[in-house]
Amino acid sequence: MPAVSALPVLPPPLDDYKPTADGQPPLARAQHWVTLRDGALRETNTMPQWAGSCWYYLRFLDPSNANAFCGQSAERYWMGVTMAVEALKSGSVEAAAAASSASTVQPCNASTTPGVDLYVGGTEHAVLHLLYARFWHKVLYDLGHVSTPEPFFKARQPGPHSW
């Protein structure tokens, strides 16, 4: 544990923020910062595996897109924003569905909320995966990459998984 006088711990300046050639995180490049005077090593993996898997639902919306994790029109369509807007403009869910190129998808209406309609996960998902998924979705929303402030309309946690 660092002494209070050593706080806050600030990250070192880096010229390259890509992983190292052997897959280590960018902070591993700063060996002078990683190795403390007593020989202890600072943790360089600041992004746990849950954070890396928390946006998969967005990739499913546009899996063949080679230029982005998800195209804007696909995201707006599958997360329900396009149809919700059309339904609200026309006042008719049927009109929104007819305007859609794939009317087999149930369009949103004024009484529903855009986003993944149901998220089901065990206790560990509620604490870890759902937390990271909501955090990163909100970051992507603030940056303008997704159109909904919340990713999941409804969540159910039936308890711990016992596979």
Salt bridges, closest charged atoms under 4 A:
ASP16 OD2 - ARG29 NH2 3.35
GLU124 OE2 - HIS125 ND1 3.58
GLU124 OE2 - HIS161 NE2 3.88
GLU150 OE2 - ARG134 NH2 2.51
GLU150 OE2 - LYS138 NZ 2.77
